Amino acid sequence: MNSLTVAATANLSGFRAKWLDFYGQTSLELHHEKSVYLH
């Protein structure tokens, strides 16, 4: 592995972590809104 590959992999995993965090928060909020509307 050269340094460019390592940097790209680290960048990708950081991006994935951010995306998963955003996705998790969004789905939690949507779920919360749905339960608010249902009750």
mmCIF file as Biopython writes it, N, C-alpha, C and O atoms, coordinates in Angstrom:
data_model
#
loop_
_atom_site.group_PDB
_atom_site.id
_atom_site.type_symbol
_atom_site.label_atom_id
_atom_site.label_alt_id
_atom_site.label_comp_id
_atom_site.label_asym_id
_atom_site.label_entity_id
_atom_site.label_seq_id
_atom_site.pdbx_PDB_ins_code
_atom_site.Cartn_x
_atom_site.Cartn_y
_atom_site.Cartn_z
_atom_site.occupancy
_atom_site.B_iso_or_equiv
_atom_site.auth_seq_id
_atom_site.auth_asym_id
_atom_site.pdbx_PDB_model_num
ATOM 1   N N  . MET A ? 1  ? 0.846   -1.208 0.000  1.0 0.0 1  A 1 
ATOM 2   C CA . MET A ? 1  ? 0.000   0.000  0.000  1.0 0.0 1  A 1 
ATOM 3   C C  . MET A ? 1  ? 0.873   1.247  0.000  1.0 0.0 1  A 1 
ATOM 4   O O  . MET A ? 1  ? 1.779   1.372  0.824  1.0 0.0 1  A 1 
ATOM 5   N N  . ASN A ? 2  ? 0.612   2.149  -0.900 1.0 0.0 2  A 1 
ATOM 6   C CA . ASN A ? 2  ? 1.367   3.396  -0.865 1.0 0.0 2  A 1 
ATOM 7   C C  . ASN A ? 2  ? 0.619   4.424  -0.022 1.0 0.0 2  A 1 
ATOM 8   O O  . ASN A ? 2  ? -0.526  4.197  0.370  1.0 0.0 2  A 1 
ATOM 9   N N  . SER A ? 3  ? 1.262   5.541  0.252  1.0 0.0 3  A 1 
ATOM 10  C CA . SER A ? 3  ? 0.679   6.524  1.173  1.0 0.0 3  A 1 
ATOM 11  C C  . SER A ? 3  ? -0.614  7.115  0.618  1.0 0.0 3  A 1 
ATOM 12  O O  . SER A ? 3  ? -1.502  7.491  1.384  1.0 0.0 3  A 1 
ATOM 13  N N  . LEU A ? 4  ? -0.726  7.198  -0.701 1.0 0.0 4  A 1 
ATOM 14  C CA . LEU A ? 4  ? -1.946  7.754  -1.295 1.0 0.0 4  A 1 
ATOM 15  C C  . LEU A ? 4  ? -3.137  6.849  -0.990 1.0 0.0 4  A 1 
ATOM 16  O O  . LEU A ? 4  ? -4.222  7.328  -0.661 1.0 0.0 4  A 1 
ATOM 17  N N  . THR A ? 5  ? -2.927  5.547  -1.100 1.0 0.0 5  A 1 
ATOM 18  C CA . THR A ? 5  ? -3.996  4.593  -0.802 1.0 0.0 5  A 1 
ATOM 19  C C  . THR A ? 5  ? -4.399  4.685  0.663  1.0 0.0 5  A 1 
ATOM 20  O O  . THR A ? 5  ? -5.585  4.646  0.993  1.0 0.0 5  A 1 
ATOM 21  N N  . VAL A ? 6  ? -3.401  4.808  1.544  1.0 0.0 6  A 1 
ATOM 22  C CA . VAL A ? 6  ? -3.676  4.915  2.979  1.0 0.0 6  A 1 
ATOM 23  C C  . VAL A ? 6  ? -4.486  6.172  3.260  1.0 0.0 6  A 1 
ATOM 24  O O  . VAL A ? 6  ? -5.450  6.138  4.024  1.0 0.0 6  A 1 
ATOM 25  N N  . ALA A ? 7  ? -4.095  7.280  2.643  1.0 0.0 7  A 1 
ATOM 26  C CA . ALA A ? 7  ? -4.803  8.543  2.852  1.0 0.0 7  A 1 
ATOM 27  C C  . ALA A ? 7  ? -6.231  8.448  2.333  1.0 0.0 7  A 1 
ATOM 28  O O  . ALA A ? 7  ? -7.164  8.915  2.986  1.0 0.0 7  A 1 
ATOM 29  N N  . ALA A ? 8  ? -6.402  7.846  1.162  1.0 0.0 8  A 1 
ATOM 30  C CA . ALA A ? 8  ? -7.736  7.715  0.582  1.0 0.0 8  A 1 
ATOM 31  C C  . ALA A ? 8  ? -8.618  6.827  1.452  1.0 0.0 8  A 1 
ATOM 32  O O  . ALA A ? 8  ? -9.800  7.115  1.642  1.0 0.0 8  A 1 
ATOM 33  N N  . THR A ? 9  ? -8.049  5.756  1.977  1.0 0.0 9  A 1 
ATOM 34  C CA . THR A ? 9  ? -8.810  4.845  2.829  1.0 0.0 9  A 1 
ATOM 35  C C  . THR A ? 9  ? -9.222  5.532  4.122  1.0 0.0 9  A 1 
ATOM 36  O O  . THR A ? 9  ? -10.358 5.385  4.573  1.0 0.0 9  A 1 
ATOM 37  N N  . ALA A ? 10 ? -8.300  6.282  4.721  1.0 0.0 10 A 1 
ATOM 38  C CA . ALA A ? 10 ? -8.603  6.998  5.960  1.0 0.0 10 A 1 
ATOM 39  C C  . ALA A ? 10 ? -9.681  8.041  5.702  1.0 0.0 10 A 1 
ATOM 40  O O  . ALA A ? 10 ? -10.591 8.216  6.512  1.0 0.0 10 A 1 
ATOM 41  N N  . ASN A ? 11 ? -9.574  8.731  4.573  1.0 0.0 11 A 1 
ATOM 42  C CA . ASN A ? 11 ? -10.556 9.751  4.217  1.0 0.0 11 A 1 
ATOM 43  C C  . ASN A ? 11 ? -11.922 9.118  4.015  1.0 0.0 11 A 1 
ATOM 44  O O  . ASN A ? 11 ? -12.935 9.661  4.455  1.0 0.0 11 A 1 
ATOM 45  N N  . LEU A ? 12 ? -11.952 7.975  3.354  1.0 0.0 12 A 1 
ATOM 46  C CA . LEU A ? 12 ? -13.207 7.291  3.071  1.0 0.0 12 A 1 
ATOM 47  C C  . LEU A ? 12 ? -13.861 6.809  4.358  1.0 0.0 12 A 1 
ATOM 48  O O  . LEU A ? 12 ? -15.074 6.936  4.525  1.0 0.0 12 A 1 
ATOM 49  N N  . SER A ? 13 ? -13.059 6.252  5.276  1.0 0.0 13 A 1 
ATOM 50  C CA . SER A ? 13 ? -13.635 5.767  6.532  1.0 0.0 13 A 1 
ATOM 51  C C  . SER A ? 13 ? -14.140 6.937  7.363  1.0 0.0 13 A 1 
ATOM 52  O O  . SER A ? 13 ? -15.149 6.805  8.057  1.0 0.0 13 A 1 
ATOM 53  N N  . GLY A ? 14 ? -13.459 8.084  7.308  1.0 0.0 14 A 1 
ATOM 54  C CA . GLY A ? 14 ? -13.933 9.266  8.019  1.0 0.0 14 A 1 
ATOM 55  C C  . GLY A ? 14 ? -15.237 9.754  7.420  1.0 0.0 14 A 1 
ATOM 56  O O  . GLY A ? 14 ? -16.155 10.140 8.144  1.0 0.0 14 A 1 
ATOM 57  N N  . PHE A ? 15 ? -15.318 9.738  6.098  1.0 0.0 15 A 1 
ATOM 58  C CA . PHE A ? 15 ? -16.544 10.137 5.411  1.0 0.0 15 A 1 
ATOM 59  C C  . PHE A ? 15 ? -17.688 9.200  5.770  1.0 0.0 15 A 1 
ATOM 60  O O  . PHE A ? 15 ? -18.813 9.638  6.012  1.0 0.0 15 A 1 
ATOM 61  N N  . ARG A ? 16 ? -17.387 7.903  5.802  1.0 0.0 16 A 1 
ATOM 62  C CA . ARG A ? 16 ? -18.419 6.915  6.144  1.0 0.0 16 A 1 
ATOM 63  C C  . ARG A ? 16 ? -18.903 7.113  7.571  1.0 0.0 16 A 1 
ATOM 64  O O  . ARG A ? 16 ? -20.098 7.008  7.846  1.0 0.0 16 A 1 
ATOM 65  N N  . ALA A ? 17 ? -17.980 7.398  8.475  1.0 0.0 17 A 1 
ATOM 66  C CA . ALA A ? 17 ? -18.367 7.609  9.875  1.0 0.0 17 A 1 
ATOM 67  C C  . ALA A ? 17 ? -19.292 8.815  9.978  1.0 0.0 17 A 1 
ATOM 68  O O  . ALA A ? 17 ? -20.296 8.773  10.688 1.0 0.0 17 A 1 
ATOM 69  N N  . LYS A ? 18 ? -18.951 9.895  9.266  1.0 0.0 18 A 1 
ATOM 70  C CA . LYS A ? 18 ? -19.788 11.100 9.281  1.0 0.0 18 A 1 
ATOM 71  C C  . LYS A ? 18 ? -21.149 10.801 8.675  1.0 0.0 18 A 1 
ATOM 72  O O  . LYS A ? 18 ? -22.177 11.220 9.206  1.0 0.0 18 A 1 
ATOM 73  N N  . TRP A ? 19 ? -21.154 10.075 7.560  1.0 0.0 19 A 1 
ATOM 74  C CA . TRP A ? 19 ? -22.408 9.771  6.879  1.0 0.0 19 A 1 
ATOM 75  C C  . TRP A ? 19 ? -23.293 8.891  7.746  1.0 0.0 19 A 1 
ATOM 76  O O  . TRP A ? 19 ? -24.500 9.113  7.844  1.0 0.0 19 A 1 
ATOM 77  N N  . LEU A ? 20 ? -22.680 7.882  8.378  1.0 0.0 20 A 1 
ATOM 78  C CA . LEU A ? 20 ? -23.453 6.987  9.237  1.0 0.0 20 A 1 
ATOM 79  C C  . LEU A ? 20 ? -24.015 7.747  10.423 1.0 0.0 20 A 1 
ATOM 80  O O  . LEU A ? 20 ? -25.144 7.495  10.844 1.0 0.0 20 A 1 
ATOM 81  N N  . ASP A ? 21 ? -23.233 8.681  10.971 1.0 0.0 21 A 1 
ATOM 82  C CA . ASP A ? 21 ? -23.689 9.480  12.101 1.0 0.0 21 A 1 
ATOM 83  C C  . ASP A ? 21 ? -24.869 10.342 11.670 1.0 0.0 21 A 1 
ATOM 84  O O  . ASP A ? 21 ? -25.872 10.431 12.377 1.0 0.0 21 A 1 
ATOM 85  N N  . PHE A ? 22 ? -24.742 10.982 10.495 1.0 0.0 22 A 1 
ATOM 86  C CA . PHE A ? 22 ? -25.814 11.822 9.963  1.0 0.0 22 A 1 
ATOM 87  C C  . PHE A ? 22 ? -27.056 10.985 9.677  1.0 0.0 22 A 1 
ATOM 88  O O  . PHE A ? 22 ? -28.174 11.376 10.012 1.0 0.0 22 A 1 
ATOM 89  N N  . TYR A ? 23 ? -26.845 9.839  9.059  1.0 0.0 23 A 1 
ATOM 90  C CA . TYR A ? 23 ? -27.957 8.951  8.724  1.0 0.0 23 A 1 
ATOM 91  C C  . TYR A ? 23 ? -28.667 8.473  9.989  1.0 0.0 23 A 1 
ATOM 92  O O  . TYR A ? 23 ? -29.896 8.439  10.046 1.0 0.0 23 A 1 
ATOM 93  N N  . GLY A ? 24 ? -27.889 8.108  10.993 1.0 0.0 24 A 1 
ATOM 94  C CA . GLY A ? 24 ? -28.464 7.643  12.250 1.0 0.0 24 A 1 
ATOM 95  C C  . GLY A ? 24 ? -29.293 8.728  12.914 1.0 0.0 24 A 1 
ATOM 96  O O  . GLY A ? 24 ? -30.389 8.467  13.409 1.0 0.0 24 A 1 
ATOM 97  N N  . GLN A ? 25 ? -28.765 9.951  12.922 1.0 0.0 25 A 1 
ATOM 98  C CA . GLN A ? 25 ? -29.492 11.052 13.546 1.0 0.0 25 A 1 
ATOM 99  C C  . GLN A ? 25 ? -30.767 11.361 12.775 1.0 0.0 25 A 1 
ATOM 100 O O  . GLN A ? 25 ? -31.815 11.597 13.376 1.0 0.0 25 A 1 
ATOM 101 N N  . THR A ? 26 ? -30.685 11.361 11.451 1.0 0.0 26 A 1 
ATOM 102 C CA . THR A ? 26 ? -31.851 11.663 10.629 1.0 0.0 26 A 1 
ATOM 103 C C  . THR A ? 26 ? -32.945 10.623 10.820 1.0 0.0 26 A 1 
ATOM 104 O O  . THR A ? 26 ? -34.118 10.967 10.960 1.0 0.0 26 A 1 
ATOM 105 N N  . SER A ? 27 ? -32.555 9.344  10.825 1.0 0.0 27 A 1 
ATOM 106 C CA . SER A ? 27 ? -33.563 8.299  10.987 1.0 0.0 27 A 1 
ATOM 107 C C  . SER A ? 27 ? -34.173 8.358  12.380 1.0 0.0 27 A 1 
ATOM 108 O O  . SER A ? 27 ? -35.358 8.067  12.545 1.0 0.0 27 A 1 
ATOM 109 N N  . LEU A ? 28 ? -33.379 8.733  13.390 1.0 0.0 28 A 1 
ATOM 110 C CA . LEU A ? 28 ? -33.918 8.882  14.743 1.0 0.0 28 A 1 
ATOM 111 C C  . LEU A ? 28 ? -34.949 9.998  14.767 1.0 0.0 28 A 1 
ATOM 112 O O  . LEU A ? 28 ? -36.020 9.852  15.356 1.0 0.0 28 A 1 
ATOM 113 N N  . GLU A ? 29 ? -34.620 11.118 14.122 1.0 0.0 29 A 1 
ATOM 114 C CA . GLU A ? 29 ? -35.540 12.253 14.091 1.0 0.0 29 A 1 
ATOM 115 C C  . GLU A ? 29 ? -36.814 11.903 13.340 1.0 0.0 29 A 1 
ATOM 116 O O  . GLU A ? 29 ? -37.908 12.254 13.782 1.0 0.0 29 A 1 
ATOM 117 N N  . LEU A ? 30 ? -36.687 11.219 12.216 1.0 0.0 30 A 1 
ATOM 118 C CA . LEU A ? 30 ? -37.866 10.816 11.450 1.0 0.0 30 A 1 
ATOM 119 C C  . LEU A ? 30 ? -38.723 9.873  12.270 1.0 0.0 30 A 1 
ATOM 120 O O  . LEU A ? 30 ? -39.949 9.986  12.279 1.0 0.0 30 A 1 
ATOM 121 N N  . HIS A ? 31 ? -38.084 8.950  12.953 1.0 0.0 31 A 1 
ATOM 122 C CA . HIS A ? 31 ? -38.812 7.999  13.787 1.0 0.0 31 A 1 
ATOM 123 C C  . HIS A ? 31 ? -39.542 8.744  14.906 1.0 0.0 31 A 1 
ATOM 124 O O  . HIS A ? 31 ? -40.687 8.429  15.228 1.0 0.0 31 A 1 
ATOM 125 N N  . HIS A ? 32 ? -38.876 9.720  15.484 1.0 0.0 32 A 1 
ATOM 126 C CA . HIS A ? 32 ? -39.477 10.507 16.562 1.0 0.0 32 A 1 
ATOM 127 C C  . HIS A ? 32 ? -40.689 11.275 16.044 1.0 0.0 32 A 1 
ATOM 128 O O  . HIS A ? 32 ? -41.735 11.312 16.692 1.0 0.0 32 A 1 
ATOM 129 N N  . GLU A ? 33 ? -40.539 11.888 14.872 1.0 0.0 33 A 1 
ATOM 130 C CA . GLU A ? 33 ? -41.657 12.651 14.298 1.0 0.0 33 A 1 
ATOM 131 C C  . GLU A ? 33 ? -42.833 11.737 13.994 1.0 0.0 33 A 1 
ATOM 132 O O  . GLU A ? 33 ? -43.984 12.094 14.248 1.0 0.0 33 A 1 
ATOM 133 N N  . LYS A ? 34 ? -42.548 10.565 13.454 1.0 0.0 34 A 1 
ATOM 134 C CA . LYS A ? 34 ? -43.620 9.616  13.143 1.0 0.0 34 A 1 
ATOM 135 C C  . LYS A ? 34 ? -44.373 9.228  14.407 1.0 0.0 34 A 1 
ATOM 136 O O  . LYS A ? 34 ? -45.603 9.191  14.410 1.0 0.0 34 A 1 
ATOM 137 N N  . SER A ? 35 ? -43.643 8.940  15.481 1.0 0.0 35 A 1 
ATOM 138 C CA . SER A ? 35 ? -44.307 8.531  16.721 1.0 0.0 35 A 1 
ATOM 139 C C  . SER A ? 35 ? -45.093 9.694  17.312 1.0 0.0 35 A 1 
ATOM 140 O O  . SER A ? 35 ? -46.128 9.480  17.944 1.0 0.0 35 A 1 
ATOM 141 N N  . VAL A ? 36 ? -44.614 10.926 17.116 1.0 0.0 36 A 1 
ATOM 142 C CA . VAL A ? 36 ? -45.355 12.096 17.611 1.0 0.0 36 A 1 
ATOM 143 C C  . VAL A ? 36 ? -46.669 12.223 16.850 1.0 0.0 36 A 1 
ATOM 144 O O  . VAL A ? 36 ? -47.712 12.499 17.442 1.0 0.0 36 A 1 
ATOM 145 N N  . TYR A ? 37 ? -46.614 12.019 15.527 1.0 0.0 37 A 1 
ATOM 146 C CA . TYR A ? 37 ? -47.842 12.138 14.728 1.0 0.0 37 A 1 
ATOM 147 C C  . TYR A ? 37 ? -48.827 11.017 15.044 1.0 0.0 37 A 1 
ATOM 148 O O  . TYR A ? 37 ? -50.040 11.220 14.999 1.0 0.0 37 A 1 
ATOM 149 N N  . LEU A ? 38 ? -48.303 9.837  15.361 1.0 0.0 38 A 1 
ATOM 150 C CA . LEU A ? 38 ? -49.176 8.692  15.612 1.0 0.0 38 A 1 
ATOM 151 C C  . LEU A ? 38 ? -49.935 8.830  16.925 1.0 0.0 38 A 1 
ATOM 152 O O  . LEU A ? 38 ? -51.068 8.362  17.033 1.0 0.0 38 A 1 
ATOM 153 N N  . HIS A ? 39 ? -49.328 9.464  17.923 1.0 0.0 39 A 1 
ATOM 154 C CA . HIS A ? 39 ? -49.969 9.543  19.240 1.0 0.0 39 A 1 
ATOM 155 C C  . HIS A ? 39 ? -50.916 10.721 19.352 1.0 0.0 39 A 1 
ATOM 156 O O  . HIS A ? 39 ? -51.531 10.922 20.399 1.0 0.0 39 A 1 
#
